[in-house]
């Protein structure tokens, strides 16, 4: 697209467009103010446009007149710009008004579906009784991503939080000095004592955390970017258990406080170490 790619082409288009208005008193100063460029830049462009036979003038001064060749050039560039802007607007409109979800069953174009969160993912179903609804844009099979538009209402997201279990670092005994029984009890159901209805995701930071998770057959979902990933999970209604080492827990807690994400810290260090 020459008008956007070639240096000075857009300025040429703008100057030609202004001259085509046939204002008898149009001067270089007026063009400079309208286009936000210097008078010197206008003068140089006027010279180039004259050499290209797009405009005519007497001694390079006003009044300027656009030639038939110049009119054809402006029309061509204007059409190119319009097509480009139309394609951008179409993309932006589709982007802003279209949302993806997972189809709970086969869906047809035009179906009105209810929207709900499940396991941190957005689902769409004809049979869902929710406060959020949308219209299906294209036919979609069960389990595939469906394009939705005309979203209405509010998608309900359950309250959730992060439970940080702090483990002793290796210089303090590592996994040998960790209260394994407490961690197992929490994972197996005692999390309810800390205000969690479930543990949906488990994160592990540090070698000792992975050793303990493996020993208790606890699947680890998050290993990297734990703070950001855990925050994202909570915002989607998921409870997260984080196994962390010593001072790392403080860093995570600081991040959560700054992000205003609810959390609780449990110290899982034994009072005595088994040798």
ABEGO torsion letter per residue (X at the ends): XAAAABBGAAAAAAAAAAAAAGBAABBAAAAAAAAGBBAAAAAAAAAAAAAAGABBBBGGBOBBBBBAAAAAAAAAAAAAAAAAAAAAAAAAAAAAABBBBBBABBBBBGBBBBBBBBGGBBBBBAABBBABBBBBABBBBBGBBBBBBGBBEBBBBBBBBBBBBBBBBAAAGEAAABBAAAAAAAAAGAAAAAGBABBABBBBBEAAAAAAAAAAGBBBABABGAAAAAAAAAAAGBBBBBBBBEAAAAAAAAAAAAAGBBBBBBBABBABBBX
